[in-house]
Amino acid sequence: MSKHADVVIPAFSDSIDDVRISNWLKNEGDDVTFGEPVVELEVNKAAVEVEAPADGILEAIYCWEGEEVIEGERVGVIILTAADGDEEEEFDFADSEKYDI
């Protein structure tokens, strides 16, 4: 089962009434790094970048350029990639020595 992290629209002040996706900075299938901007929002005529919440691959985009979005809405999903040494490796018993116990 793959682990994932959602790309979510952050909370803005109550005076913000218009939030739209203006530009995806990454495409589906692209590698992303924690803290790297992945999508640009237009918030009351100003540009705001949303950063990747984790290292991984941008697997899916759910909302596209020009779409209005709301606080907390999931607009994309990142499949997490394991850091070096964190991956579980299968042990190959064919090359191991046999011991009688």
Backbone atoms as SQL, in Angstrom:
CREATE TABLE atoms (id INTEGER PRIMARY KEY, chain TEXT, resi INTEGER, resn TEXT, atom TEXT, x REAL, y REAL, z REAL);
INSERT INTO atoms VALUES
  (1, 'A', 1, 'MET', 'N', 0.852, -1.178, 0.000),
  (2, 'A', 1, 'MET', 'CA', 0.000, 0.000, 0.000),
  (3, 'A', 1, 'MET', 'C', 0.893, 1.236, 0.000),
  (4, 'A', 2, 'SER', 'N', 0.674, 2.104, -0.933),
  (5, 'A', 2, 'SER', 'CA', 1.482, 3.320, -1.054),
  (6, 'A', 2, 'SER', 'C', 1.044, 4.346, -0.033),
  (7, 'A', 3, 'LYS', 'N', 2.022, 5.072, 0.483),
  (8, 'A', 3, 'LYS', 'CA', 1.720, 6.182, 1.366),
  (9, 'A', 3, 'LYS', 'C', 1.635, 7.434, 0.520),
  (10, 'A', 4, 'HIS', 'N', 0.811, 8.376, 0.954),
  (11, 'A', 4, 'HIS', 'CA', 0.647, 9.594, 0.170),
  (12, 'A', 4, 'HIS', 'C', 0.495, 10.818, 1.069),
  (13, 'A', 5, 'ALA', 'N', 0.652, 11.979, 0.466),
  (14, 'A', 5, 'ALA', 'CA', 0.421, 13.261, 1.130),
  (15, 'A', 5, 'ALA', 'C', -0.438, 14.102, 0.197),
  (16, 'A', 6, 'ASP', 'N', -1.417, 14.765, 0.764),
  (17, 'A', 6, 'ASP', 'CA', -2.321, 15.587, -0.031),
  (18, 'A', 6, 'ASP', 'C', -1.777, 17.005, -0.191),
  (19, 'A', 7, 'VAL', 'N', -1.989, 17.570, -1.372),
  (20, 'A', 7, 'VAL', 'CA', -1.725, 18.988, -1.610),
  (21, 'A', 7, 'VAL', 'C', -3.054, 19.680, -1.329),
  (22, 'A', 8, 'VAL', 'N', -3.064, 20.525, -0.288),
  (23, 'A', 8, 'VAL', 'CA', -4.311, 21.095, 0.225),
  (24, 'A', 8, 'VAL', 'C', -4.254, 22.621, 0.180),
  (25, 'A', 9, 'ILE', 'N', -5.395, 23.225, -0.108),
  (26, 'A', 9, 'ILE', 'CA', -5.498, 24.690, -0.105),
  (27, 'A', 9, 'ILE', 'C', -5.415, 25.179, 1.343),
  (28, 'A', 10, 'PRO', 'N', -4.470, 26.077, 1.630),
  (29, 'A', 10, 'PRO', 'CA', -4.312, 26.563, 3.002),
  (30, 'A', 10, 'PRO', 'C', -5.439, 27.521, 3.403),
  (31, 'A', 11, 'ALA', 'N', -5.503, 27.788, 4.697),
  (32, 'A', 11, 'ALA', 'CA', -6.485, 28.742, 5.216),
  (33, 'A', 11, 'ALA', 'C', -5.977, 30.163, 4.982),
  (34, 'A', 12, 'PHE', 'N', -6.879, 31.031, 4.593),
  (35, 'A', 12, 'PHE', 'CA', -6.584, 32.445, 4.426),
  (36, 'A', 12, 'PHE', 'C', -7.493, 33.228, 5.362),
  (37, 'A', 13, 'SER', 'N', -7.307, 34.527, 5.447),
  (38, 'A', 13, 'SER', 'CA', -8.140, 35.345, 6.333),
  (39, 'A', 13, 'SER', 'C', -9.591, 35.350, 5.843),
  (40, 'A', 14, 'ASP', 'N', -10.477, 35.753, 6.725),
  (41, 'A', 14, 'ASP', 'CA', -11.906, 35.802, 6.392),
  (42, 'A', 14, 'ASP', 'C', -12.220, 36.792, 5.281),
  (43, 'A', 15, 'SER', 'N', -11.323, 37.755, 5.058),
  (44, 'A', 15, 'SER', 'CA', -11.574, 38.760, 4.022),
  (45, 'A', 15, 'SER', 'C', -11.279, 38.233, 2.615),
  (46, 'A', 16, 'ILE', 'N', -10.696, 37.042, 2.522),
  (47, 'A', 16, 'ILE', 'CA', -10.394, 36.431, 1.220),
  (48, 'A', 16, 'ILE', 'C', -11.646, 35.720, 0.724),
  (49, 'A', 17, 'ASP', 'N', -12.109, 36.127, -0.439),
  (50, 'A', 17, 'ASP', 'CA', -13.331, 35.519, -0.958),
  (51, 'A', 17, 'ASP', 'C', -13.158, 34.846, -2.316),
  (52, 'A', 18, 'ASP', 'N', -12.007, 35.012, -2.948),
  (53, 'A', 18, 'ASP', 'CA', -11.817, 34.444, -4.280),
  (54, 'A', 18, 'ASP', 'C', -10.441, 33.789, -4.365),
  (55, 'A', 19, 'VAL', 'N', -10.424, 32.453, -4.398),
  (56, 'A', 19, 'VAL', 'CA', -9.179, 31.701, -4.516),
  (57, 'A', 19, 'VAL', 'C', -9.314, 30.792, -5.743),
  (58, 'A', 20, 'ARG', 'N', -8.392, 30.961, -6.677),
  (59, 'A', 20, 'ARG', 'CA', -8.394, 30.160, -7.908),
  (60, 'A', 20, 'ARG', 'C', -7.007, 29.599, -8.160),
  (61, 'A', 21, 'ILE', 'N', -6.976, 28.461, -8.824),
  (62, 'A', 21, 'ILE', 'CA', -5.688, 27.910, -9.259),
  (63, 'A', 21, 'ILE', 'C', -5.283, 28.685, -10.499),
  (64, 'A', 22, 'SER', 'N', -4.105, 29.297, -10.446),
  (65, 'A', 22, 'SER', 'CA', -3.648, 30.047, -11.614),
  (66, 'A', 22, 'SER', 'C', -2.664, 29.237, -12.449),
  (67, 'A', 23, 'ASN', 'N', -1.854, 28.365, -11.795),
  (68, 'A', 23, 'ASN', 'CA', -0.843, 27.639, -12.565),
  (69, 'A', 23, 'ASN', 'C', -0.279, 26.484, -11.741),
  (70, 'A', 24, 'TRP', 'N', -0.243, 25.310, -12.340),
  (71, 'A', 24, 'TRP', 'CA', 0.483, 24.197, -11.729),
  (72, 'A', 24, 'TRP', 'C', 1.937, 24.330, -12.136),
  (73, 'A', 25, 'LEU', 'N', 2.837, 24.318, -11.166),
  (74, 'A', 25, 'LEU', 'CA', 4.264, 24.444, -11.417),
  (75, 'A', 25, 'LEU', 'C', 4.912, 23.088, -11.677),
  (76, 'A', 26, 'LYS', 'N', 4.184, 22.023, -11.363),
  (77, 'A', 26, 'LYS', 'CA', 4.614, 20.650, -11.618),
  (78, 'A', 26, 'LYS', 'C', 3.496, 19.931, -12.357),
  (79, 'A', 27, 'ASN', 'N', 3.875, 18.900, -13.104),
  (80, 'A', 27, 'ASN', 'CA', 2.899, 18.084, -13.826),
  (81, 'A', 27, 'ASN', 'C', 2.755, 16.734, -13.148),
  (82, 'A', 28, 'GLU', 'N', 1.660, 16.042, -13.447),
  (83, 'A', 28, 'GLU', 'CA', 1.502, 14.681, -12.935),
  (84, 'A', 28, 'GLU', 'C', 2.701, 13.841, -13.363),
  (85, 'A', 29, 'GLY', 'N', 3.262, 13.086, -12.424),
  (86, 'A', 29, 'GLY', 'CA', 4.417, 12.240, -12.703),
  (87, 'A', 29, 'GLY', 'C', 5.751, 12.889, -12.375),
  (88, 'A', 30, 'ASP', 'N', 5.749, 14.198, -12.095),
  (89, 'A', 30, 'ASP', 'CA', 6.992, 14.902, -11.756),
  (90, 'A', 30, 'ASP', 'C', 7.416, 14.606, -10.321),
  (91, 'A', 31, 'ASP', 'N', 8.730, 14.546, -10.102),
  (92, 'A', 31, 'ASP', 'CA', 9.278, 14.458, -8.753),
  (93, 'A', 31, 'ASP', 'C', 9.109, 15.803, -8.071),
  (94, 'A', 32, 'VAL', 'N', 8.770, 15.764, -6.775),
  (95, 'A', 32, 'VAL', 'CA', 8.665, 16.983, -5.985),
  (96, 'A', 32, 'VAL', 'C', 9.456, 16.800, -4.693),
  (97, 'A', 33, 'THR', 'N', 9.902, 17.910, -4.145),
  (98, 'A', 33, 'THR', 'CA', 10.667, 17.918, -2.914),
  (99, 'A', 33, 'THR', 'C', 9.911, 18.714, -1.864),
  (100, 'A', 34, 'PHE', 'N', 9.969, 18.269, -0.620),
  (101, 'A', 34, 'PHE', 'CA', 9.319, 18.972, 0.472),
  (102, 'A', 34, 'PHE', 'C', 9.669, 20.459, 0.438),
  (103, 'A', 35, 'GLY', 'N', 8.653, 21.309, 0.505),
  (104, 'A', 35, 'GLY', 'CA', 8.857, 22.751, 0.519),
  (105, 'A', 35, 'GLY', 'C', 8.950, 23.404, -0.845),
  (106, 'A', 36, 'GLU', 'N', 9.016, 22.594, -1.883),
  (107, 'A', 36, 'GLU', 'CA', 9.100, 23.130, -3.248),
  (108, 'A', 36, 'GLU', 'C', 7.703, 23.574, -3.705),
  (109, 'A', 37, 'PRO', 'N', 7.580, 24.765, -4.304),
  (110, 'A', 37, 'PRO', 'CA', 6.274, 25.194, -4.807),
  (111, 'A', 37, 'PRO', 'C', 5.765, 24.244, -5.900),
  (112, 'A', 38, 'VAL', 'N', 4.497, 23.835, -5.772),
  (113, 'A', 38, 'VAL', 'CA', 3.918, 22.932, -6.766),
  (114, 'A', 38, 'VAL', 'C', 2.725, 23.538, -7.506),
  (115, 'A', 39, 'VAL', 'N', 2.051, 24.480, -6.864),
  (116, 'A', 39, 'VAL', 'CA', 0.893, 25.107, -7.505),
  (117, 'A', 39, 'VAL', 'C', 0.823, 26.568, -7.065),
  (118, 'A', 40, 'GLU', 'N', 0.400, 27.408, -8.002),
  (119, 'A', 40, 'GLU', 'CA', 0.266, 28.840, -7.725),
  (120, 'A', 40, 'GLU', 'C', -1.219, 29.187, -7.702),
  (121, 'A', 41, 'LEU', 'N', -1.612, 29.911, -6.668),
  (122, 'A', 41, 'LEU', 'CA', -3.000, 30.334, -6.516),
  (123, 'A', 41, 'LEU', 'C', -3.115, 31.826, -6.771),
  (124, 'A', 42, 'GLU', 'N', -4.274, 32.234, -7.241),
  (125, 'A', 42, 'GLU', 'CA', -4.604, 33.661, -7.328),
  (126, 'A', 42, 'GLU', 'C', -5.570, 33.932, -6.185),
  (127, 'A', 43, 'VAL', 'N', -5.114, 34.764, -5.245),
  (128, 'A', 43, 'VAL', 'CA', -5.903, 35.069, -4.059),
  (129, 'A', 43, 'VAL', 'C', -6.154, 36.565, -4.032),
  (130, 'A', 44, 'ASN', 'N', -7.395, 36.954, -4.296),
  (131, 'A', 44, 'ASN', 'CA', -7.745, 38.390, -4.373),
  (132, 'A', 44, 'ASN', 'C', -6.749, 39.158, -5.228),
  (133, 'A', 45, 'LYS', 'N', -6.460, 38.632, -6.399),
  (134, 'A', 45, 'LYS', 'CA', -5.584, 39.243, -7.413),
  (135, 'A', 45, 'LYS', 'C', -4.094, 39.203, -7.061),
  (136, 'A', 46, 'ALA', 'N', -3.717, 38.476, -6.013),
  (137, 'A', 46, 'ALA', 'CA', -2.308, 38.302, -5.660),
  (138, 'A', 46, 'ALA', 'C', -1.925, 36.829, -5.860),
  (139, 'A', 47, 'ALA', 'N', -0.657, 36.580, -6.178),
  (140, 'A', 47, 'ALA', 'CA', -0.181, 35.209, -6.384),
  (141, 'A', 47, 'ALA', 'C', 0.362, 34.639, -5.075),
  (142, 'A', 48, 'VAL', 'N', -0.041, 33.400, -4.775),
  (143, 'A', 48, 'VAL', 'CA', 0.414, 32.684, -3.589),
  (144, 'A', 48, 'VAL', 'C', 0.790, 31.273, -4.025),
  (145, 'A', 49, 'GLU', 'N', 1.978, 30.802, -3.601),
  (146, 'A', 49, 'GLU', 'CA', 2.416, 29.454, -3.950),
  (147, 'A', 49, 'GLU', 'C', 2.104, 28.482, -2.825),
  (148, 'A', 50, 'VAL', 'N', 1.697, 27.275, -3.207),
  (149, 'A', 50, 'VAL', 'CA', 1.485, 26.192, -2.250),
  (150, 'A', 50, 'VAL', 'C', 2.642, 25.221, -2.421),
  (151, 'A', 51, 'GLU', 'N', 3.277, 24.881, -1.302),
  (152, 'A', 51, 'GLU', 'CA', 4.464, 24.033, -1.347),
  (153, 'A', 51, 'GLU', 'C', 4.102, 22.561, -1.166),
  (154, 'A', 52, 'ALA', 'N', 4.996, 21.700, -1.651),
  (155, 'A', 52, 'ALA', 'CA', 4.822, 20.254, -1.488),
  (156, 'A', 52, 'ALA', 'C', 4.944, 19.901, -0.012),
  (157, 'A', 53, 'PRO', 'N', 4.013, 19.096, 0.515),
  (158, 'A', 53, 'PRO', 'CA', 4.071, 18.719, 1.923),
  (159, 'A', 53, 'PRO', 'C', 5.056, 17.588, 2.213),
  (160, 'A', 54, 'ALA', 'N', 5.642, 16.996, 1.149),
  (161, 'A', 54, 'ALA', 'CA', 6.557, 15.870, 1.330),
  (162, 'A', 54, 'ALA', 'C', 7.333, 15.615, 0.047),
  (163, 'A', 55, 'ASP', 'N', 8.388, 14.818, 0.153),
  (164, 'A', 55, 'ASP', 'CA', 9.121, 14.356, -1.032),
  (165, 'A', 55, 'ASP', 'C', 8.317, 13.248, -1.694),
  (166, 'A', 56, 'GLY', 'N', 8.305, 13.240, -3.014),
  (167, 'A', 56, 'GLY', 'CA', 7.610, 12.170, -3.703),
  (168, 'A', 56, 'GLY', 'C', 7.372, 12.481, -5.163),
  (169, 'A', 57, 'ILE', 'N', 6.308, 11.896, -5.681),
  (170, 'A', 57, 'ILE', 'CA', 5.915, 12.070, -7.079),
  (171, 'A', 57, 'ILE', 'C', 4.489, 12.601, -7.098),
  (172, 'A', 58, 'LEU', 'N', 4.282, 13.694, -7.830),
  (173, 'A', 58, 'LEU', 'CA', 2.932, 14.242, -7.966),
  (174, 'A', 58, 'LEU', 'C', 2.129, 13.260, -8.811),
  (175, 'A', 59, 'GLU', 'N', 1.321, 12.462, -8.137),
  (176, 'A', 59, 'GLU', 'CA', 0.610, 11.398, -8.841),
  (177, 'A', 59, 'GLU', 'C', -0.653, 11.887, -9.541),
  (178, 'A', 60, 'ALA', 'N', -1.387, 12.790, -8.889),
  (179, 'A', 60, 'ALA', 'CA', -2.662, 13.218, -9.481),
  (180, 'A', 60, 'ALA', 'C', -2.942, 14.684, -9.161),
  (181, 'A', 61, 'ILE', 'N', -3.577, 15.341, -10.114),
  (182, 'A', 61, 'ILE', 'CA', -4.061, 16.713, -9.957),
  (183, 'A', 61, 'ILE', 'C', -5.574, 16.652, -10.068),
  (184, 'A', 62, 'TYR', 'N', -6.274, 17.224, -9.072),
  (185, 'A', 62, 'TYR', 'CA', -7.731, 17.148, -9.040),
  (186, 'A', 62, 'TYR', 'C', -8.425, 18.430, -9.477),
  (187, 'A', 63, 'CYS', 'N', -7.739, 19.565, -9.404),
  (188, 'A', 63, 'CYS', 'CA', -8.322, 20.846, -9.801),
  (189, 'A', 63, 'CYS', 'C', -7.356, 21.522, -10.762),
  (190, 'A', 64, 'TRP', 'N', -7.886, 22.166, -11.775),
  (191, 'A', 64, 'TRP', 'CA', -7.055, 22.712, -12.850),
  (192, 'A', 64, 'TRP', 'C', -7.060, 24.221, -12.877),
  (193, 'A', 65, 'GLU', 'N', -6.190, 24.786, -13.716),
  (194, 'A', 65, 'GLU', 'CA', -6.068, 26.229, -13.855),
  (195, 'A', 65, 'GLU', 'C', -7.434, 26.865, -14.108),
  (196, 'A', 66, 'GLY', 'N', -7.683, 27.949, -13.394),
  (197, 'A', 66, 'GLY', 'CA', -8.938, 28.678, -13.553),
  (198, 'A', 66, 'GLY', 'C', -10.044, 28.225, -12.620),
  (199, 'A', 67, 'GLU', 'N', -9.899, 27.070, -11.990),
  (200, 'A', 67, 'GLU', 'CA', -10.944, 26.579, -11.093),
  (201, 'A', 67, 'GLU', 'C', -10.889, 27.288, -9.750),
  (202, 'A', 68, 'GLU', 'N', -12.064, 27.616, -9.225),
  (203, 'A', 68, 'GLU', 'CA', -12.154, 28.192, -7.888),
  (204, 'A', 68, 'GLU', 'C', -12.045, 27.062, -6.873),
  (205, 'A', 69, 'VAL', 'N', -11.290, 27.300, -5.807),
  (206, 'A', 69, 'VAL', 'CA', -11.080, 26.288, -4.768),
  (207, 'A', 69, 'VAL', 'C', -11.366, 26.904, -3.401),
  (208, 'A', 70, 'ILE', 'N', -11.534, 26.038, -2.406),
  (209, 'A', 70, 'ILE', 'CA', -11.832, 26.507, -1.051),
  (210, 'A', 70, 'ILE', 'C', -10.795, 25.979, -0.063),
  (211, 'A', 71, 'GLU', 'N', -10.727, 26.621, 1.086),
  (212, 'A', 71, 'GLU', 'CA', -9.816, 26.228, 2.155),
  (213, 'A', 71, 'GLU', 'C', -10.006, 24.754, 2.506),
  (214, 'A', 72, 'GLY', 'N', -8.901, 24.036, 2.598),
  (215, 'A', 72, 'GLY', 'CA', -8.942, 22.622, 2.972),
  (216, 'A', 72, 'GLY', 'C', -9.199, 21.665, 1.827),
  (217, 'A', 73, 'GLU', 'N', -9.458, 22.189, 0.638),
  (218, 'A', 73, 'GLU', 'CA', -9.739, 21.320, -0.504),
  (219, 'A', 73, 'GLU', 'C', -8.462, 20.623, -0.976),
  (220, 'A', 74, 'ARG', 'N', -8.571, 19.326, -1.237),
  (221, 'A', 74, 'ARG', 'CA', -7.442, 18.560, -1.767),
  (222, 'A', 74, 'ARG', 'C', -7.399, 18.777, -3.275),
  (223, 'A', 75, 'VAL', 'N', -6.293, 19.356, -3.750),
  (224, 'A', 75, 'VAL', 'CA', -6.171, 19.661, -5.178),
  (225, 'A', 75, 'VAL', 'C', -5.194, 18.739, -5.887),
  (226, 'A', 76, 'GLY', 'N', -4.440, 17.964, -5.114),
  (227, 'A', 76, 'GLY', 'CA', -3.481, 17.031, -5.694),
  (228, 'A', 76, 'GLY', 'C', -3.033, 16.028, -4.657),
  (229, 'A', 77, 'VAL', 'N', -2.335, 14.991, -5.133),
  (230, 'A', 77, 'VAL', 'CA', -1.821, 13.979, -4.213),
  (231, 'A', 77, 'VAL', 'C', -0.402, 13.598, -4.627),
  (232, 'A', 78, 'ILE', 'N', 0.459, 13.446, -3.622),
  (233, 'A', 78, 'ILE', 'CA', 1.854, 13.065, -3.821),
  (234, 'A', 78, 'ILE', 'C', 2.060, 11.673, -3.238),
  (235, 'A', 79, 'ILE', 'N', 2.607, 10.781, -4.051),
  (236, 'A', 79, 'ILE', 'CA', 2.989, 9.468, -3.550),
  (237, 'A', 79, 'ILE', 'C', 4.373, 9.616, -2.947),
  (238, 'A', 80, 'LEU', 'N', 4.518, 9.232, -1.693),
  (239, 'A', 80, 'LEU', 'CA', 5.773, 9.422, -0.985),
  (240, 'A', 80, 'LEU', 'C', 6.837, 8.472, -1.494),
  (241, 'A', 81, 'THR', 'N', 8.058, 8.979, -1.553),
  (242, 'A', 81, 'THR', 'CA', 9.199, 8.136, -1.894),
  (243, 'A', 81, 'THR', 'C', 10.010, 7.942, -0.631),
  (244, 'A', 82, 'ALA', 'N', 10.494, 6.726, -0.438),
  (245, 'A', 82, 'ALA', 'CA', 11.273, 6.411, 0.759),
  (246, 'A', 82, 'ALA', 'C', 12.652, 7.036, 0.661),
  (247, 'A', 83, 'ALA', 'N', 13.147, 7.497, 1.796),
  (248, 'A', 83, 'ALA', 'CA', 14.510, 8.028, 1.841),
  (249, 'A', 83, 'ALA', 'C', 15.486, 6.863, 1.747),
  (250, 'A', 84, 'ASP', 'N', 16.708, 7.137, 1.309),
  (251, 'A', 84, 'ASP', 'CA', 17.712, 6.085, 1.206),
  (252, 'A', 84, 'ASP', 'C', 17.841, 5.366, 2.531),
  (253, 'A', 85, 'GLY', 'N', 17.832, 4.046, 2.452),
  (254, 'A', 85, 'GLY', 'CA', 17.988, 3.230, 3.642),
  (255, 'A', 85, 'GLY', 'C', 16.680, 2.929, 4.347),
  (256, 'A', 86, 'ASP', 'N', 15.601, 3.610, 3.969),
  (257, 'A', 86, 'ASP', 'CA', 14.317, 3.365, 4.602),
  (258, 'A', 86, 'ASP', 'C', 13.499, 2.289, 3.893),
  (259, 'A', 87, 'GLU', 'N', 13.909, 1.935, 2.702),
  (260, 'A', 87, 'GLU', 'CA', 13.165, 0.947, 1.946),
  (261, 'A', 87, 'GLU', 'C', 13.415, -0.442, 2.512),
  (262, 'A', 88, 'GLU', 'N', 12.342, -1.216, 2.589),
  (263, 'A', 88, 'GLU', 'CA', 12.494, -2.590, 3.029),
  (264, 'A', 88, 'GLU', 'C', 13.000, -3.409, 1.853),
  (265, 'A', 89, 'GLU', 'N', 14.039, -4.199, 2.110),
  (266, 'A', 89, 'GLU', 'CA', 14.588, -5.046, 1.065),
  (267, 'A', 89, 'GLU', 'C', 14.219, -6.483, 1.350),
  (268, 'A', 90, 'GLU', 'N', 13.875, -7.218, 0.300),
  (269, 'A', 90, 'GLU', 'CA', 13.610, -8.636, 0.464),
  (270, 'A', 90, 'GLU', 'C', 14.929, -9.375, 0.527),
  (271, 'A', 91, 'PHE', 'N', 14.997, -10.328, 1.432),
  (272, 'A', 91, 'PHE', 'CA', 16.211, -11.113, 1.582),
  (273, 'A', 91, 'PHE', 'C', 16.136, -12.300, 0.635),
  (274, 'A', 92, 'ASP', 'N', 17.192, -12.523, -0.133),
  (275, 'A', 92, 'ASP', 'CA', 17.252, -13.640, -1.072),
  (276, 'A', 92, 'ASP', 'C', 17.905, -14.827, -0.367),
  (277, 'A', 93, 'PHE', 'N', 17.084, -15.810, 0.002),
  (278, 'A', 93, 'PHE', 'CA', 17.582, -16.976, 0.727),
  (279, 'A', 93, 'PHE', 'C', 18.373, -17.927, -0.153),
  (280, 'A', 94, 'ALA', 'N', 18.295, -17.778, -1.463),
  (281, 'A', 94, 'ALA', 'CA', 18.990, -18.692, -2.379),
  (282, 'A', 94, 'ALA', 'C', 20.502, -18.594, -2.204),
  (283, 'A', 95, 'ASP', 'N', 21.028, -17.437, -1.860),
  (284, 'A', 95, 'ASP', 'CA', 22.472, -17.258, -1.705),
  (285, 'A', 95, 'ASP', 'C', 22.960, -17.462, -0.265),
  (286, 'A', 96, 'SER', 'N', 22.062, -17.737, 0.634),
  (287, 'A', 96, 'SER', 'CA', 22.472, -17.884, 2.038),
  (288, 'A', 96, 'SER', 'C', 22.917, -19.319, 2.323),
  (289, 'A', 97, 'GLU', 'N', 23.716, -19.455, 3.367),
  (290, 'A', 97, 'GLU', 'CA', 24.171, -20.798, 3.758),
  (291, 'A', 97, 'GLU', 'C', 23.095, -21.492, 4.549),
  (292, 'A', 98, 'LYS', 'N', 23.072, -22.804, 4.448),
  (293, 'A', 98, 'LYS', 'CA', 22.108, -23.597, 5.211),
  (294, 'A', 98, 'LYS', 'C', 22.753, -24.039, 6.520),
  (295, 'A', 99, 'TYR', 'N', 21.993, -23.979, 7.585),
  (296, 'A', 99, 'TYR', 'CA', 22.476, -24.394, 8.896),
  (297, 'A', 99, 'TYR', 'C', 21.488, -25.415, 9.452),
  (298, 'A', 100, 'ASP', 'N', 21.991, -26.457, 10.010),
  (299, 'A', 100, 'ASP', 'CA', 21.150, -27.428, 10.707),
  (300, 'A', 100, 'ASP', 'C', 21.132, -27.044, 12.176),
  (301, 'A', 101, 'ILE', 'N', 19.948, -26.870, 12.670),
  (302, 'A', 101, 'ILE', 'CA', 19.835, -26.475, 14.078),
  (303, 'A', 101, 'ILE', 'C', 19.160, -27.572, 14.858);
